[in-house]
Amino acid sequence: MPLGGWTGEVVEVHDDLMYLIKCNKETLASIHHVFKARCERDGLTFDQYYLGEDALEPDCGDPLEIEQPQVITTKPLSKNDQDDRIRMILGLTSNDPLPNVDDDTLRLYLEHLAKSLIFPFEAKQRLKYGLSDPFKVIGIDDPNETSMIDDEYGILCDAKRNGRLISVPLSHLDNVTGKPNRQLVNDYNYWFHDWR
């Protein structure tokens, strides 16, 4: 990421002629959002930097001309990384943080699961005091059907337990059988519970 045109104040000078520069508000407002996202993702600050004397010049008070990146190349998403698998489903890049659970992200997730889960499959339901007996999950209805998303429990799936048709929150499933179902449900549960 280029730093050309960034302005700020020298807040520390070290013996090795390294200067700690704290960026001003105008610079912070103009920094490319991908740069901020990468810093936040990697636990770095983006509002102050150590720079050598040769990288600095006086601020003459002219209007900011912040140099912006011409091409931003994102790290490829990995199917071996749980966060990246969720980013793929939600149409994000490696620069994007995982989004919070909301109606839009749940709908995207529902569309993906309706195409990717292989029905029927066995699972157990997490209950207040343990796990239920195994039952069969038989499907997710039409992803455009608003009744498949519950405000509190997220995506609902259809199941048969003891000969009765029931609706079960996908976020309550455990001991899911078969590939790719186990990973799909585990990824969804991780995202649903941690980003809600």
N, CA, C and O of each residue as an XYZ file, in Angstrom:
784
protein
N       0.849     -1.180      0.000
C       0.000      0.000      0.000
C       0.891      1.238      0.000
O       1.776      1.359      0.847
N       0.674      2.145     -0.923
C       1.496      3.366     -0.953
C       1.137      4.307      0.188
O      -0.020      4.379      0.603
N       2.135      5.028      0.692
C       1.923      6.000      1.767
C       2.057      7.430      1.258
O       2.040      8.366      2.057
N       2.189      7.621     -0.058
C       2.399      8.958     -0.621
C       1.263      9.905     -0.281
O       0.093      9.586     -0.487
N       1.616     11.074      0.241
C       0.621     12.102      0.547
C       0.042     12.016      1.939
O      -0.693     12.912      2.353
N       0.355     10.947      2.685
C      -0.153     10.833      4.044
C       0.496     11.923      4.889
O       1.692     12.182      4.755
N      -0.277     12.556      5.750
C       0.256     13.600      6.618
C      -0.067     13.284      8.068
O      -1.029     12.581      8.379
N       0.762     13.824      8.938
C       0.554     13.605     10.360
C       1.553     14.399     11.169
O       2.202     15.318     10.669
N       1.663     14.024     12.436
C       2.505     14.750     13.374
C       3.564     13.801     13.922
O       3.278     12.644     14.231
N       4.794     14.305     14.040
C       5.868     13.530     14.674
C       5.596     13.524     16.174
O       5.525     14.580     16.803
N       5.444     12.326     16.745
C       5.162     12.244     18.186
C       6.338     11.656     18.974
O       6.370     11.748     20.201
N       7.318     11.043     18.259
C       8.507     10.500     18.912
C       9.650     10.506     17.920
O       9.443     10.292     16.725
N      10.852     10.748     18.407
C      12.061     10.622     17.592
C      13.008      9.698     18.343
O      13.294      9.906     19.522
N      13.493      8.669     17.641
C      14.404      7.709     18.258
C      15.839      8.008     17.847
O      16.079      8.682     16.845
N      16.789      7.505     18.624
C      18.211      7.746     18.371
C      18.642      7.290     16.985
O      19.557      7.864     16.395
N      17.980      6.254     16.464
C      18.364      5.745     15.141
C      17.692      6.532     14.013
O      17.648      6.075     12.871
N      17.168      7.718     14.340
C      16.481      8.613     13.401
C      15.249      7.973     12.771
O      14.931      8.196     11.603
N      14.577      7.180     13.574
C      13.261      6.678     13.185
C      12.234      7.562     13.883
O      12.352      7.866     15.070
N      11.236      7.960     13.123
C      10.221      8.888     13.616
C       8.882      8.165     13.728
O       8.468      7.458     12.809
N       8.216      8.349     14.860
C       6.858      7.822     15.016
C       5.903      8.928     14.572
O       5.830      9.995     15.183
N       5.173      8.643     13.490
C       4.240      9.613     12.918
C       2.818      9.181     13.239
O       2.433      8.046     12.961
N       2.041     10.080     13.820
C       0.614      9.819     14.060
C      -0.167     10.551     12.971
O      -0.074     11.772     12.841
N      -0.941      9.787     12.189
C      -1.678     10.353     11.056
C      -2.769     11.311     11.540
O      -3.355     11.123     12.606
N      -3.029     12.346     10.727
C      -4.096     13.280     11.082
C      -5.455     12.750     10.587
O      -5.519     11.756      9.864
N      -6.527     13.427     10.987
C      -7.894     12.974     10.672
C      -8.149     12.892      9.169
O      -8.790     11.952      8.699
N      -7.648     13.871      8.413
C      -7.884     13.882      6.966
C      -7.250     12.663      6.299
O      -7.843     12.049      5.411
N      -6.035     12.323      6.739
C      -5.364     11.139      6.191
C      -6.148      9.880      6.548
O      -6.390      9.031      5.691
N      -6.543      9.761      7.810
C      -7.276      8.563      8.248
C      -8.580      8.400      7.468
O      -8.991      7.279      7.169
N      -9.225      9.511      7.142
C     -10.481      9.443      6.387
C     -10.241      9.043      4.935
O     -11.161      8.578      4.263
N      -9.015      9.219      4.446
C      -8.722      8.953      3.035
C      -8.022      7.624      2.783
O      -7.871      7.216      1.632
N      -7.595      6.946      3.838
C      -6.890      5.670      3.663
C      -7.838      4.660      3.032
O      -9.008      4.584      3.409
N      -7.349      3.903      2.095
C      -8.157      2.907      1.388
C      -8.732      1.895      2.384
O      -8.028      1.433      3.282
N     -10.010      1.556      2.221
C     -10.688      0.670      3.172
C     -10.043     -0.707      3.262
O     -10.107     -1.346      4.313
N      -9.424     -1.178      2.183
C      -8.769     -2.496      2.219
C      -7.569     -2.449      3.157
O      -7.296     -3.413      3.873
N      -6.856     -1.333      3.153
C      -5.709     -1.188      4.046
C      -6.165     -1.265      5.498
O      -5.550     -1.953      6.313
N      -7.243     -0.558      5.815
C      -7.782     -0.586      7.181
C      -8.216     -2.017      7.542
O      -7.934     -2.501      8.638
N      -8.901     -2.680      6.610
C      -9.389     -4.041      6.871
C      -8.228     -4.999      7.116
O      -8.301     -5.846      8.007
N      -7.155     -4.869      6.331
C      -5.996     -5.748      6.519
C      -5.336     -5.501      7.867
O      -4.937     -6.445      8.547
N      -5.220     -4.235      8.256
C      -4.632     -3.921      9.558
C      -5.485     -4.496     10.690
O      -4.956     -5.099     11.624
N      -6.786     -4.312     10.607
C      -7.677     -4.829     11.646
C      -7.607     -6.355     11.703
O      -7.556     -6.941     12.785
N      -7.604     -6.996     10.522
C      -7.530     -8.456     10.455
C      -6.252     -8.974     11.099
O      -6.269     -9.993     11.791
N      -5.121     -8.261     10.868
C      -3.823     -8.732     11.334
C      -3.430     -8.160     12.689
O      -2.315     -8.390     13.156
N      -4.333     -7.416     13.327
C      -4.058     -6.863     14.652
C      -3.042     -5.729     14.636
O      -2.318     -5.535     15.613
N      -2.979     -4.978     13.539
C      -2.031     -3.867     13.409
C      -2.768     -2.538     13.497
O      -3.967     -2.463     13.227
N      -2.043     -1.492     13.876
C      -2.646     -0.162     13.880
C      -2.418      0.472     12.514
O      -1.425      0.174     11.850
N      -3.312      1.326     12.099
C      -3.124      2.011     10.823
C      -3.047      3.528     11.001
O      -3.010      4.269     10.018
N      -3.023      3.986     12.246
C      -3.037      5.436     12.458
C      -1.668      6.003     12.825
O      -1.526      7.221     12.931
N      -0.646      5.148     13.025
C       0.693      5.650     13.313
C       1.743      4.678     12.796
O       1.533      3.465     12.754
N       2.899      5.254     12.396
C       3.950      4.474     11.756
C       5.314      4.978     12.147
O       5.494      6.161     12.437
N       6.290      4.063     12.156
C       7.693      4.435     12.264
C       8.239      4.581     10.857
O       8.150      3.659     10.047
N       8.799      5.734     10.575
C       9.386      5.992      9.264
C      10.763      6.603      9.439
O      11.027      7.312     10.411
N      11.649      6.312      8.470
C      12.972      6.906      8.474
C      12.913      8.334      7.949
O      11.961      8.735      7.280
N      13.958      9.088      8.273
C      14.013     10.496      7.881
C      13.889     10.668      6.367
O      13.295     11.639      5.897
N      14.453      9.718      5.600
C      14.433      9.821      4.141
C      13.033      9.649      3.551
O      12.815      9.974      2.383
N      12.074      9.138      4.343
C      10.699      8.934      3.842
C       9.792     10.114      4.183
O       8.607     10.101      3.850
N      10.344     11.136      4.847
C       9.511     12.245      5.321
C       9.850     13.542      4.605
O      10.980     13.758      4.168
N       8.856     14.388      4.498
C       9.067     15.756      4.033
C       8.074     16.645      4.770
O       7.033     16.165      5.218
N       8.378     17.923      4.902
C       7.483     18.813      5.658
C       6.111     18.936      4.988
O       5.991     18.898      3.764
N       5.085     19.083      5.826
C       3.725     19.329      5.332
C       3.571     20.838      5.156
O       3.646     21.613      6.109
N       3.352     21.221      3.902
C       3.235     22.661      3.603
C       1.808     23.168      3.755
O       1.547     24.350      3.528
N       0.886     22.299      4.135
C      -0.495     22.726      4.304
C      -1.321     22.672      3.038
O      -2.474     23.105      3.032
N      -0.737     22.133      1.935
C      -1.490     21.995      0.686
C      -2.604     20.964      0.869
O      -2.549     20.152      1.793
N      -3.625     20.991     -0.013
C      -4.671     19.957      0.076
C      -4.053     18.560     -0.074
O      -3.068     18.366     -0.786
N      -4.658     17.612      0.610
C      -4.139     16.237      0.574
C      -4.224     15.656     -0.831
O      -5.232     15.809     -1.520
N      -3.172     15.002     -1.238
C      -3.177     14.220     -2.476
C      -2.677     12.836     -2.113
O      -1.526     12.483     -2.367
N      -3.567     12.062     -1.514
C      -3.179     10.741     -1.029
C      -3.075      9.781     -2.203
O      -3.994      9.645     -3.011
N      -1.932      9.123     -2.270
C      -1.707      8.132     -3.316
C      -2.498      6.870     -2.957
O      -2.334      6.316     -1.870
N      -3.346      6.428     -3.870
C      -4.162      5.235     -3.646
C      -3.565      4.063     -4.417
O      -2.946      4.260     -5.463
N      -3.747      2.847     -3.910
C      -3.225      1.679     -4.633
C      -3.910      1.542     -5.990
O      -5.114      1.767     -6.110
N      -3.146      1.175     -6.998
C      -3.700      0.994     -8.342
C      -4.330     -0.379     -8.497
O      -5.381     -0.519     -9.122
N      -3.694     -1.382     -7.932
C      -4.202     -2.758     -8.024
C      -4.082     -3.369     -6.637
O      -3.013     -3.343     -6.027
N      -5.172     -3.911     -6.150
C      -5.139     -4.593     -4.856
C      -5.307     -6.081     -5.119
O      -6.323     -6.528     -5.651
N      -4.296     -6.826     -4.737
C      -4.341     -8.273     -4.927
C      -4.637     -8.909     -3.581
O      -3.908     -8.709     -2.610
N      -5.703     -9.668     -3.536
C      -6.053    -10.320     -2.280
C      -5.473    -11.723     -2.259
O      -5.308    -12.365     -3.296
N      -5.172    -12.177     -1.067
C      -4.682    -13.532     -0.881
C      -5.811    -14.486     -1.286
O      -6.966    -14.243     -0.936
N      -5.505    -15.564     -2.015
C      -6.567    -16.504     -2.395
C      -7.215    -17.134     -1.160
O      -6.559    -17.374     -0.146
N      -8.505    -17.392     -1.273
C      -9.221    -18.061     -0.185
C      -8.848    -19.543     -0.183
O      -8.615    -20.139     -1.234
N      -8.795    -20.120      1.008
C      -8.409    -21.524      1.153
C      -9.578    -22.358      1.651
O     -10.246    -21.994      2.619
N      -9.821    -23.479      0.982
C     -10.877    -24.398      1.443
C     -10.493    -25.094      2.739
O     -11.332    -25.735      3.371
N      -9.221    -24.972      3.142
C      -8.761    -25.590      4.384
C      -8.947    -24.675      5.590
O      -8.714    -25.092      6.725
N      -9.367    -23.432      5.355
C      -9.552    -22.462      6.430
C     -11.044    -22.210      6.626
O     -11.739    -21.835      5.681
N     -11.534    -22.412      7.834
C     -12.964    -22.285      8.103
C     -13.493    -20.894      7.782
O     -14.547    -20.764      7.158
N     -12.778    -19.853      8.198
C     -13.226    -18.489      7.896
C     -13.296    -18.261      6.387
O     -14.234    -17.632      5.897
N     -12.302    -18.773      5.647
C     -12.292    -18.604      4.192
C     -13.451    -19.342      3.526
O     -14.033    -18.839      2.565
N     -13.788    -20.524      4.024
C     -14.939    -21.252      3.450
C     -16.219    -20.428      3.617
O     -17.064    -20.398      2.723
N     -16.354    -19.770      4.753
C     -17.535    -18.931      4.989
C     -17.486    -17.701      4.082
O     -18.512    -17.293      3.538
N     -16.302    -17.108      3.917
C     -16.159    -15.967      3.001
C     -16.585    -16.358      1.585
O     -17.256    -15.581      0.904
N     -16.202    -17.553      1.138
C     -16.586    -18.020     -0.208
C     -18.102    -18.041     -0.347
O     -18.644    -17.580     -1.352
N     -18.778    -18.568      0.648
C     -20.240    -18.675      0.614
C     -20.877    -17.295      0.543
O     -21.880    -17.105     -0.146
N     -20.295    -16.327      1.257
C     -20.883    -14.987      1.349
C     -20.332    -14.025      0.291
O     -20.653    -12.837      0.310
N     -19.501    -14.536     -0.634
C     -18.990    -13.720     -1.738
C     -17.976    -12.677     -1.298
O     -17.961    -11.567     -1.831
N     -17.126    -13.018     -0.328
C     -16.148    -12.070      0.203
C     -14.741    -12.436     -0.248
O     -14.520    -13.496     -0.834
N     -13.800    -11.551      0.031
C     -12.389    -11.819     -0.252
C     -11.659    -12.033      1.067
O     -12.236    -11.874      2.143
N     -10.383    -12.396      0.970
C      -9.585    -12.608      2.178
C      -9.372    -11.314      2.952
O      -9.006    -11.357      4.127
N      -9.590    -10.168      2.323
C      -9.461     -8.877      3.016
C     -10.674     -8.563      3.873
O     -10.602     -7.707      4.755
N     -11.785     -9.239      3.630
C     -13.029     -8.909      4.322
C     -13.141     -9.666      5.637
O     -12.886    -10.869      5.684
N     -13.524     -8.966      6.712
C     -13.821     -9.686      7.950
C     -15.134    -10.440      7.783
O     -15.965    -10.076      6.951
N     -15.316    -11.483      8.569
C     -16.596    -12.193      8.521
C     -17.690    -11.234      8.982
O     -17.533    -10.548      9.992
N     -18.800    -11.189      8.241
C     -19.863    -10.257      8.612
C     -20.735    -10.817      9.725
O     -20.750    -12.019      9.991
N     -21.455     -9.917     10.361
C     -22.416    -10.331     11.378
C     -23.572    -11.077     10.721
O     -23.844    -10.917      9.531
N     -24.233    -11.885     11.515
C     -25.428    -12.593     11.071
C     -26.562    -11.590     10.963
O     -26.885    -10.912     11.938
N     -27.173    -11.487      9.783
C     -28.355    -10.649      9.594
C     -29.208    -11.281      8.493
O     -28.852    -12.332      7.960
N     -30.311    -10.655      8.158
C     -31.220    -11.241      7.164
C     -30.528    -11.499      5.830
O     -30.731    -12.550      5.222
N     -29.712    -10.550      5.370
C     -29.062    -10.697      4.066
C     -28.036    -11.822      4.062
O     -28.006    -12.638      3.140
N     -27.190    -11.867      5.098
C     -26.164    -12.920      5.124
C     -26.801    -14.290      5.364
O     -26.330    -15.289      4.820
N     -27.857    -14.350      6.165
C     -28.552    -15.630      6.370
C     -29.176    -16.127      5.065
O     -29.146    -17.325      4.783
N     -29.736    -15.219      4.272
C     -30.343    -15.616      2.996
C     -29.282    -16.182      2.049
O     -29.520    -17.189      1.381
N     -28.112    -15.536      1.989
C     -27.016    -16.055      1.159
C     -26.594    -17.443      1.630
O     -26.383    -18.348      0.823
N     -26.476    -17.596      2.940
C     -26.074    -18.879      3.490
C     -27.124    -19.949      3.205
O     -26.787    -21.083      2.863
N     -28.386    -19.588      3.345
C     -29.477    -20.523      3.072
C     -29.450    -20.995      1.623
O     -29.617    -22.185      1.358
N     -29.242    -20.073      0.681
C     -29.173    -20.452     -0.736
C     -28.047    -21.446     -0.970
O     -28.217    -22.415     -1.710
N     -26.909    -21.216     -0.350
C     -25.775    -22.119     -0.520
C     -26.073    -23.498      0.074
O     -25.816    -24.521     -0.561
N     -26.610    -23.519      1.283
C     -26.873    -24.801      1.942
C     -27.949    -25.603      1.222
O     -27.872    -26.829      1.150
N     -28.947    -24.915      0.691
C     -30.016    -25.618     -0.035
C     -29.445    -26.354     -1.250
O     -29.960    -27.403     -1.634
N     -28.373    -25.805     -1.862
C     -27.746    -26.449     -3.020
C     -26.677    -27.465     -2.624
O     -26.393    -28.386     -3.389
N     -26.081    -27.312     -1.441
C     -24.879    -28.081     -1.113
C     -25.098    -29.254     -0.162
O     -24.391    -30.257     -0.250
N     -26.064    -29.143      0.742
C     -26.310    -30.256      1.665
C     -26.914    -31.434      0.906
O     -27.685    -31.247     -0.035
N     -26.563    -32.636      1.319
C     -27.094    -33.851      0.699
C     -28.089    -34.471      1.677
O     -27.722    -34.900      2.771
N     -29.352    -34.511      1.261
C     -30.437    -35.011      2.112
C     -30.848    -36.400      1.682
O     -30.682    -36.751      0.514
N     -31.379    -37.199      2.587
C     -31.480    -36.997      4.033
C     -30.143    -37.311      4.699
O     -29.284    -37.979      4.124
N     -29.990    -36.815      5.921
C     -28.822    -37.189      6.728
C     -29.244    -37.246      8.185
O     -30.226    -36.630      8.600
N     -28.468    -38.010      8.949
C     -28.776    -38.145     10.374
C     -28.048    -37.084     11.178
O     -26.951    -36.651     10.826
N     -28.689    -36.673     12.272
C     -28.086    -35.703     13.187
C     -28.748    -35.856     14.546
O     -29.747    -36.557     14.706
N     -28.169    -35.189     15.500
C     -28.780    -35.069     16.821
C     -28.988    -33.587     17.081
O     -28.312    -32.741     16.496
N     -29.929    -33.282     17.964
C     -30.194    -31.890     18.309
C     -29.603    -31.590     19.678
O     -29.786    -32.350     20.629
N     -28.881    -30.456     19.764
C     -28.377    -30.016     21.064
C     -29.557    -29.496     21.870
O     -30.275    -28.594     21.439
N     -29.741    -30.066     23.021
C     -30.809    -29.656     23.925
C     -30.177    -29.028     25.164
O     -28.956    -29.043     25.319
N     -30.993    -28.490     26.025
C     -30.487    -27.824     27.226
C     -29.623    -28.755     28.069
O     -28.634    -28.322     28.660
N     -29.997    -30.044     28.124
C     -29.283    -30.985     28.989
C     -28.673    -32.136     28.192
O     -28.736    -33.280     28.641
N     -28.090    -31.871     27.037
C     -27.442    -32.932     26.276
C     -27.925    -32.987     24.845
O     -28.389    -31.990     24.291
N     -27.811    -34.172     24.247
C     -28.184    -34.368     22.851
C     -29.417    -35.253     22.749
O     -29.625    -36.148     23.568
N     -30.227    -34.990     21.737
C     -31.405    -35.827     21.484
C     -30.954    -37.156     20.882
O     -29.777    -37.345     20.576
N     -31.901    -38.067     20.719
C     -31.638    -39.275     19.951
C     -31.458    -38.880     18.489
O     -31.929    -37.818     18.083
N     -30.784    -39.714     17.684
C     -30.608    -39.387     16.264
C     -31.954    -39.296     15.545
O     -32.904    -39.996     15.897
N     -32.026    -38.432     14.541
C     -33.207    -38.308     13.694
C     -32.736    -37.940     12.295
O     -31.558    -37.649     12.090
N     -33.655    -37.952     11.330
C     -33.304    -37.655      9.945
C     -33.664    -36.222      9.588
O     -34.795    -35.781      9.793
N     -32.684    -35.501      9.049
C     -32.923    -34.180      8.480
C     -33.239    -34.418      7.021
O     -32.436    -35.009      6.299
N     -34.421    -33.957      6.569
C     -34.877    -34.321      5.216
C     -34.806    -33.184      4.208
O     -34.996    -33.414      3.014
N     -34.535    -31.958      4.663
C     -34.409    -30.904      3.664
C     -34.490    -29.503      4.216
O     -34.791    -29.265      5.386
N     -34.204    -28.588      3.309
C     -34.427    -27.164      3.537
C     -35.342    -26.750      2.405
O     -35.036    -26.969      1.233
N     -36.459    -26.155      2.757
C     -37.409    -25.748      1.721
C     -36.818    -24.696      0.808
O     -35.640    -24.352      0.915
N     -37.623    -24.202     -0.066
C     -37.253    -23.165     -1.018
C     -36.541    -22.026     -0.299
O     -37.101    -21.429      0.620
N     -35.280    -21.713     -0.716
C     -34.542    -20.641     -0.056
C     -35.240    -19.279     -0.125
O     -34.937    -18.390      0.671
N     -36.162    -19.110     -1.060
C     -36.888    -17.841     -1.147
C     -38.030    -17.773     -0.144
O     -38.665    -16.730      0.013
N     -38.286    -18.878      0.528
C     -39.367    -18.947      1.508
C     -38.881    -18.317      2.819
O     -37.964    -18.835      3.455
N     -39.497    -17.203      3.218
C     -39.032    -16.476      4.401
C     -39.220    -17.270      5.692
O     -38.564    -16.976      6.691
N     -40.094    -18.262      5.690
C     -40.325    -19.036      6.911
C     -39.140    -19.928      7.265
O     -39.104    -20.491      8.360
N     -38.164    -20.068      6.358
C     -37.002    -20.911      6.642
C     -35.939    -20.163      7.447
O     -34.919    -20.748      7.814
N     -36.163    -18.886      7.722
C     -35.229    -18.117      8.547
C     -35.989    -17.566      9.737
O     -36.981    -16.852      9.586
N     -35.509    -17.906     10.923
C     -36.128    -17.462     12.162
C     -35.262    -16.362     12.764
O     -34.035    -16.455     12.746
N     -35.900    -15.318     13.297
C     -35.154    -14.183     13.855
C     -34.199    -14.600     14.963
O     -33.104    -14.048     15.071
N     -34.588    -15.551     15.774
C     -33.752    -15.959     16.906
C     -32.843    -17.137     16.587
O     -31.693    -17.173     17.023
N     -33.362    -18.113     15.819
C     -32.636    -19.366     15.620
C     -31.938    -19.495     14.269
O     -31.234    -20.478     14.038
N     -32.115    -18.538     13.383
C     -31.443    -18.608     12.086
C     -32.155    -19.543     11.123
O     -33.384    -19.600     11.090
N     -31.367    -20.281     10.335
C     -31.915    -21.166      9.294
C     -32.571    -22.381      9.933
O     -32.008    -23.012     10.828
N     -33.773    -22.699      9.458
C     -34.511    -23.875      9.938
C     -34.460    -24.964      8.875
O     -34.446    -24.676      7.678
N     -34.431    -26.214      9.320
C     -34.477    -27.326      8.372
C     -35.619    -28.260      8.773
O     -36.061    -28.284      9.921
N     -36.073    -29.021      7.791
C     -37.143    -29.990      8.029
C     -36.522    -31.306      8.453
O     -35.497    -31.730      7.919
N     -37.164    -31.948      9.426
C     -36.649    -33.223      9.929
C     -37.813    -34.134     10.281
O     -38.948    -33.690     10.449
N     -37.499    -35.422     10.388
C     -38.482    -36.418     10.853
C     -37.924    -37.078     12.097
O     -36.833    -37.648     12.094
N     -38.719    -36.983     13.178
C     -38.338    -37.633     14.424
C     -39.541    -38.398     14.934
O     -40.617    -37.832     15.123
N     -39.352    -39.688     15.156
C     -40.439    -40.563     15.622
C     -41.658    -40.481     14.713
O     -42.796    -40.484     15.183
N     -41.408    -40.407     13.392
C     -42.501    -40.389     12.420
C     -43.192    -39.052     12.262
O     -44.114    -38.926     11.456
N     -42.762    -38.041     13.022
C     -43.384    -36.710     12.928
C     -42.478    -35.746     12.186
O     -41.257    -35.793     12.335
N     -43.078    -34.866     11.382
C     -42.341    -33.817     10.685
C     -42.144    -32.642     11.643
O     -43.105    -32.137     12.223
N     -40.889    -32.213     11.802
C     -40.589    -31.105     12.708
C     -39.656    -30.112     12.008
O     -39.031    -30.437     10.999
N     -39.573    -28.911     12.557
C     -38.629    -27.896     12.102
C     -37.550    -27.771     13.172
O     -37.859    -27.624     14.355
N     -36.295    -27.827     12.761
C     -35.179    -27.771     13.703
C     -34.210    -26.676     13.259
O     -33.884    -26.590     12.075
N     -33.745    -25.840     14.188
C     -32.718    -24.858     13.816
C     -31.429    -25.573     13.414
O     -30.944    -26.448     14.131
N     -30.892    -25.198     12.281
C     -29.626    -25.777     11.817
C     -28.530    -25.528     12.855
O     -27.614    -26.335     13.006
N     -28.633    -24.416     13.559
C     -27.625    -24.062     14.564
C     -27.669    -24.969     15.790
O     -26.792    -24.876     16.649
N     -28.671    -25.843     15.892
C     -28.782    -26.770     17.027
C     -28.368    -28.187     16.646
O     -28.425    -29.094     17.478
N     -27.948    -28.388     15.387
C     -27.584    -29.739     14.967
C     -26.183    -30.097     15.425
O     -25.279    -29.261     15.443
N     -26.025    -31.363     15.795
C     -24.734    -31.895     16.205
C     -24.645    -33.332     15.700
O     -25.653    -33.911     15.295
N     -23.457    -33.903     15.722
C     -23.247    -35.285     15.265
C     -23.837    -35.517     13.880
O     -24.476    -36.540     13.634
N     -23.622    -34.571     12.985
C     -24.128    -34.675     11.614
C     -23.329    -35.743     10.886
O     -22.108    -35.816     11.020
N     -24.028    -36.576     10.111
C     -23.343    -37.651      9.397
C     -23.048    -37.261      7.956
O     -23.783    -36.492      7.336
N     -21.961    -37.809      7.444
C     -21.653    -37.723      6.013
C     -20.941    -36.460      5.580
O     -21.058    -35.392      6.181
N     -20.181    -36.646      4.481
C     -19.539    -35.518      3.802
C     -20.467    -35.077      2.706
O     -21.145    -35.935      2.138
N     -20.555    -33.843      2.367
C     -19.920    -32.675      2.967
C     -20.742    -32.077      4.109
O     -20.401    -31.020      4.640
N     -21.822    -32.756      4.481
C     -22.774    -32.186      5.441
C     -22.140    -31.776      6.766
O     -22.431    -30.703      7.293
N     -21.266    -32.642      7.306
C     -20.698    -32.352      8.622
C     -19.950    -31.016      8.608
O     -20.148    -30.181      9.490
N     -19.092    -30.821      7.605
C     -18.328    -29.579      7.535
C     -19.225    -28.369      7.268
O     -19.029    -27.314      7.870
N     -20.197    -28.510      6.380
C     -21.104    -27.406      6.071
C     -21.866    -26.944      7.315
O     -21.981    -25.745      7.571
N     -22.379    -27.893      8.076
C     -23.150    -27.547      9.278
C     -22.227    -26.982     10.362
O     -22.586    -26.024     11.046
N     -21.035    -27.578     10.519
C     -20.094    -27.065     11.522
C     -19.667    -25.630     11.199
O     -19.591    -24.790     12.096
N     -19.389    -25.347      9.922
C     -18.992    -23.992      9.531
C     -20.127    -23.003      9.808
O     -19.903    -21.923     10.355
N     -21.341    -23.385      9.424
C     -22.490    -22.508      9.657
C     -22.662    -22.239     11.155
O     -22.871    -21.096     11.562
N     -22.574    -23.298     11.976
C     -22.768    -23.132     13.420
C     -21.706    -22.224     14.031
O     -22.014    -21.386     14.878
N     -20.465    -22.391     13.605
C     -19.378    -21.523     14.084
C     -19.689    -20.064     13.768
O     -19.612    -19.208     14.649
N     -20.041    -19.778     12.511
C     -20.338    -18.401     12.110
C     -21.588    -17.881     12.825
O     -21.588    -16.765     13.344
N     -22.650    -18.690     12.853
C     -23.917    -18.244     13.434
C     -23.756    -17.897     14.914
O     -24.277    -16.880     15.373
N     -23.047    -18.726     15.652
C     -22.932    -18.493     17.099
C     -21.910    -17.404     17.440
O     -22.077    -16.697     18.434
N     -20.858    -17.261     16.632
C     -19.810    -16.289     16.977
C     -20.035    -14.904     16.380
O     -19.462    -13.933     16.874
N     -20.846    -14.782     15.338
C     -21.050    -13.468     14.688
C     -22.489    -12.979     14.784
O     -22.889    -12.076     14.048
N     -23.259    -13.561     15.672
C     -24.648    -13.144     15.843
C     -24.750    -11.908     16.688
O     -25.851    -11.417     16.934
